[in-house]
């Protein structure tokens, strides 16, 4: 029995068993990668919490308890990400729930990269591409459980479907089925309703298709494509509108995700710098490869690479340059690398000036991400049994033990990372639970809301970090008037409302 693999025709058909074994191997690789490098969720590091990851699992648990994002948890990321977190929490609480849901997404990403490779290059070269991806992803995975890693397979799926049409079946963009265009619109809607920057690869693919319509002066096709894309976005938005509408939180959603999200993207806490650009070096490599080698690859593919890399470069200049944001670079980077290996076969280094420049740009990417990955590897090797994680867990439990169980629905915090709530399985009683100084700067009403809460409905318990007075002086004064510190350790200071 044979199964058709969507590969270079030279590779022919693969036996079912061989294909299954390849996928089993890819699953083992993706799972091992997560176990080793997803520091904040992997069972290998049971007490190693991350602030962002802990907040995301907190929201997921809150959804299962009937709480609603934006109304009960103030944040700017879109709802689809939090729904994924809630699914993870159905399987297991806290970090293990996040790890379980990471597994299918990581596996899907590596399978799609592998299948995209086989559209153009041999298996041996595909393995090299996977190594480049996996090594870079040691860094961009960050600590695990980030929105970008969940969005990546969606972008890769769109890329694979389009490439299968235009490369394997030698179709132009104008021959793409409207079903494919609709799928692009649905995936775009999901990404936009997660975080606008992760939609960059799909926006690039759509831009390439619409550009082709305009260059061929096919206005009918152009407007039909736009219509199907809008329809797809509407399909993606409909469940979100229904859910938040039923919970009376649609206004909160629109305000946090779009209005404040736009403000966040244009409010730079960190100025553009060379490190930021080095993190984007994969986009630069992809863009210039597509320009330099456009006469040696299919036109549609060169346009896709240019559009994806340009869109990714632009959108990743919004906000701040955290490592995990740059997971979004992989679709453009890897497709450019795949096409480079296809057209230079056999590969003779410095065959011509264009090739030499392309290699130099890729080398810049390697020079940044290889050492960055080594830093994480050293962390895994030498900090595997990090003593402070055990100490933090014990201190957090000591604080929580002083709060009666029947009063744990009246606990809030200031300048405490969300690890506290994950380590103790508590739920904060106010929506402004994370990044408070930043959000107050972005949305001053948050401070007024907190002061009003402390005045009229103060929580019974507060857990406070060391930098509270310096970062939130007005709130500090209000707290000191009403609360007394009854216990403290290195994890935080426990305050109780005075009678």
N, C-alpha and C positions, 0 to 999 in steps of 0.2 A: 504493500500500500504506500502511495506517495502523497505528499502534501505540497502544494505550490507555495514556495517561499518567494516573497516579493524582493528579488535580488537581481543582481547583474545576470543577464542571460547566460553568461559563461559559467556561472555557478550551477545552473540547471536546477533540477528538483532535488529535494532532500527527503530522505526517509522520515516517517513520522517519529520514530524512536530517536533519531539523531537530533531532530528539531526539539523534541521534548527535553533531551539531555542538555542541549545548549541552554534552554530556558531554565532548567534546574540549576545549571552552573551559574547563570546570571543571577538567579535568586540568591544563591549562596553568597556570591560576591556582594550583592547589594545589602544583604542582611549583615554580613561580616563588617562591611563599611559602617553601617549604622551602629552596630554593637561597639565598635572601636572608637568612633569619632562623634557620635551624637551624645556628647558628654552629659547633657542635662536630662536625658531621657533613658539612656541605655541601662539595662539591668546590671551591666558590669560596674556601674558607679551608682549604687542605690541611694546615696545621700547627697549627690552632687546636683544641686538645684541651680537653675538660671532664672534671673528675675523676669525676663520677657516670657520665657516658656512657662514659668509658674503662673503668670497672669493669664496666659492663654488657656491653660487647663482650668484655672479658676473660673473664667467665663464659661467654659464648656460645662463644668459642674453646675454653675449657676443656671444655665439654660435648662438643664435636666431638673432643677429644683423649681422651675417656673419663673426664674428671673429673665429679664429681657435686655440684650445688649443696647447700649446708648441710653436707655432709660435708667437701668440699674448699674451699668458699668460704662464709665465715660472713656471712650477711646475712638481712634480715627480709622482703624482698619475696618474693612467691609464685612458684612454679615456672613458671607459664604465661608470665610475662614473660621469664624466662630462656630458655625454649624458643623464643620469638620471636626473641630475640637470637641464638640458635644458628642459626636458619634464615637470618638475615641474614649470619652469618659463613660460611655455605655458599657464598654468592654472591661475597663478597669479604672480605678481611681488614680488621679494625679499623673505622675510622670510615666508610669507604665501604660496607662491608657493612651497617652500621646505616642509612645513608642510603637504600640500595636498599630495605630493608624498610619504611622510613618512608613511601615513596611510595604504595603501595596503601592504607595506613591513612589517610593524609592525604586522598587522593582519595575514599575511602569516606565519610569524615566530611563533606566538603563536598557530595558528592552527596546524602547522606541529609538534611542540613540543607536543601538546595535542594528536595528532594522533600517534606519536611515543610512547607516554605513553600507549595508549590503545592497542598497540601490546603486551604489557607485564603485565600491572597492572590495577587495578580498577580505576574508575573515582575519587574516594575520594583521592587515592594516586596521581593520575594525577594532581589534584588540588594543592596538596602539592608541587609537582615538579614545577608547574607553579608559585607558590608563591616564591619558591627559585629563579627561573629565573627572575621574575619581580622585586624582591627586588634587586638582584644583578645588574639588568639592570638599576636601578635608578642611579647607579654609572657609569656604562659603557656607558650609553647613553650620558653621559657627559653634553653637552648642546643641543644635537640633531643635525641632518643633517650631520652625519659622514658616511664615506664610509663603515665602519664595519657593521653598522646596515642595510645597503642595501645589503651587501654580505651575511649576516646571513641566510636569507631564502633559498638562493641558496645552501648553505652547508647542511641545514636541509632537503631540498628536496632530495638531493643525498642520504643522510643518510636514509631517510624514504623509498625511493624506494628500496635500497639495503636490508634494514632490513626486509621489507615486503616479499622479496624473500627468504632470508636465515632463517628468524625466523618464519614467519607465514606459509610459504609454505615448510619450512624445506629443502631448497635447499643448496647445497654447492656453494662456489664461482665459481667452474667450471661449474655450471649449469646456471649461470647468462646469460641472453640473450645479444647478441652483441648490441642490441638497448640500453640496460642499460649502457653498457660500452661506447657506443658512447655519450650518454647523460652525463656521467661523464666527458668525454673529452671536450664536449662543455662547461659545467659549469666550468671546470678547466681553459679553455681558457679565458672565461669571467673574472674569478677572477684574473688570471695572468695579464690580460690587464686592471685590476683595481688597484691591489696592491698585490704583491707576498705573503705577510703574511696572507691575508684573504683566500688564497687558501689552507691553512694548513689542515683543516678537509677533504677536497676533496682529497688532496695529500695522507693523511693517509688512506682513504678508498681505493684508487687506489693501494697504497703500500701493503695493506692487501691482495687485490685480486691477485696481481702479486706474492706476497710471497707464497700464496697458490699454484699457478701454479708451482713455483719452487720446493716447498716441495713435490709435487706430481709428479715431473719430467715430467710435461705436457708442454714441450717446444713449441709445436705447438700452444696450447692455450695461452701460455705466449706471444709469438710474435704476435699472432692475436689480443690479448688484447691491446698490445702496439700500433699496427697499428690502431685500432679503436680509441684509445685515441688520437693519433696524428691527425687522421682524424677529430675528434671532436674539437680539439684545432684549426685546420685549418679552420673549419666552423666558429668558433667564431672570428678568426682573419680576415677572408675575408672582412666583412663589414668595419672594421677599416682600413684595407689596402686600400680599394677602396676610402673611405672618405678622408683619409689623402693624398693619392696619387693624388686625384682630386684637392686637395687644395695645392699641392706642399709642404706638411709639414711632409712627412713620415720620413725623416731624423731627423727632430726635435723631432718627437714622439719617435723614437728608442733611440735617444741620451738621452732625459730627463727621460723617463720611465725606461729604462733598464741600460744604462751606468751610468748615475748619480744616478738612483735609487739604483743600487748596491753599489755605493760609499756612498750614504746616509745610507744604511743598515749596513755598516761596519765602519762608522765614528761615534764613540761613544762620545757624548757630556756629557753623564752621565754614570759613572762606575756602573758595576753590584753591587747591594746592596740587603739587606734583604727585603726592600719594593718591589722591582722588583719581587723577588721570591714569596712574599705574594700575589701579584697580579696574579701570575701564580699558586697559590695553588690549584686551581680547576684542572689543568692538573696533578699535582702530585697526588692528590686524585684519579683521574680517572686511571692513569697509575698503581698505586700500587693496586687499587681495582682489575683491570683486572689480575694482576699477582697473587694476594693472593687468588682470587676466581675463577681462571681459570678452576678448576675441577668441578665447580657448575654451569657454564653457557656454552652455546653453543660455541664451539671453534671459529667459525667465528666471533662471537660477541666479544669475549675477544680479538681477534687479531685486530679487528676494533678499539676497545677502546684504546688498547696500541698504535696502529699506529697513530691514530688521536691525542692523547694526546702528544706523542713524537714529532710529526711533529709541533704541535701548540707550544709546549714548545721551540723547537729549533728556529722556525721562529719568535716568539715573543721576542727573544733575539737579534733581529736585530734592530738597530736604538735606539729609546728612549722609555721609558715605560709610555706613556700617557694612561690615564684611558680607553679611548674608544677603544684602540687597543685590549683590553682583552675581547671584545665582541666575538672574535673568539674562546674563550675557551669554550663557551656554548655547542656545539655539543658533545664534549668528556665528559665534566662535567655532563651534564644532562643524557646522556645515561648510564654513570656509576651509577648515583643516581637511575635511573629507575631500572637497573638490581639489585642494592642493595636491593631496596624495593621488588623486585620480589622474590629473593632467601631467604630473611629473612621475611617470612610471616607465622605466625605473628612475629612481631619484638620484640625480647627479648634482651634488651640492655646488652652488654658484654657477649653474648652467648658463644663466644670463642675468642681466642687471635687475630685471623685474623679479626674478626668483630670489635673488640675493636680498633685495629690499623686503620682500615678503617674509623671508626667513628671519631677517633682522627684527622685524616687527613682532613675529611670533616669539623670538628669543627674549624680547622685552617682557612679554607676558610670562614666560617661564621664569625669568630672573626675579619676578616679584612673587609669583605664587608658589614656586618650589620652596624657597626659604620659609614663607608663611606657613606652608603645610608642615614643614619640618618642626616649626615651633609647636604645633599641635601634637605631632608625633612625640616630641620630647615630653610634653605635658602628660600624654597617655602613659608613657614609660615610667616617668619619674614621680608623677603625682597620682598614680593609680590608687593609692591608699592615702589620700590627702587627709591628714589628721584633723584639720579644721572643719571638715564636713561632719565628722562624728561629733565634734564639740558643738558645732552650730545646732545640729539636730537635738542634742541633749539640752542645750540652753533654751531653744525654742519650746521644747516640751515642758521645761521647768516653768516658763512664763505661762504657757497655756494651762498648766495644772492648777494655777491659782485662780483661774476664771471658772466659776461654777458652770456646769454644762447647760443649765437652764438660762444662763445669761450670755451664752456665746453667740446669740443673734444680736447682741448689742456691743460689738467690738469694732473699733476703727483704728487707723494707724496714720502716722505722719513720718515721712522720711525713713520708712522701712520697706525693704524690697519685698516682693511678693513671695519670696521663699518662705517667709514666716507663715503665710496662710496655707501653703502647700505642705509644709513640714508638720503642721498641726491640724490640718483638715478643718480649718475654720473659714467662715465667710464674712467679709467686711459688711458693715451696715450702711455704707454711704457709697455713692456712685463714683466719687473721685478717689480712686484707690491707687493709682500708679502715676509716676511722672508728674507729681503735683506742681512743683515750681514751674516746670515747662508749660503745663496746661494753664496755669494761672496767668502766665505771661501771654499765652496765646488767646486765652478766654478769661478775662478778669472777673466775669460773673461767677466763676467757680469759687473764688475766694469769698465773695459775698454769700454764696450758698452755704459754704462751710461755716462761716461765722454765724449765719442764721441758724444752722443746725445746732451749733454749740450753745447758742442762746436759748433756743426754744425746745429742741428735742435732743439734748446731749446724750451720746451713747454712754453706757455705764463704764466701759473700759476703753482705754487707749494704749496702744503699743507704739513707742516713739523712739526714733533713732537719734544718734548723737548730734547730727547737724540740723536739728529742728529749729533752734533759735536763729541760726545764721540764715537759713533759707526761707523761713516763714515767720518773720518776727511778729506780725500782727496776730496771726493765729496762735502763736506761742503765748502771747500775753493773755489771750482769752482762755487758753487751756490752763495756764498757771493760776487763774482766778477761781477755777472750778474744780480742779483735779489735784490729787496728791499722788506722789510716786510711792508705791509700796514695795517694789522689787525691781532689781536691775541686774543684768549680766551683759556679756559681750554681744548678745543677740538683740538687745533692746531694753527699753525702760517701760515697765508696766505702771500705768496710771489708773486710778479709780476715781470715779465721780464722788465728790464730797457730799455728805448728807446735808 
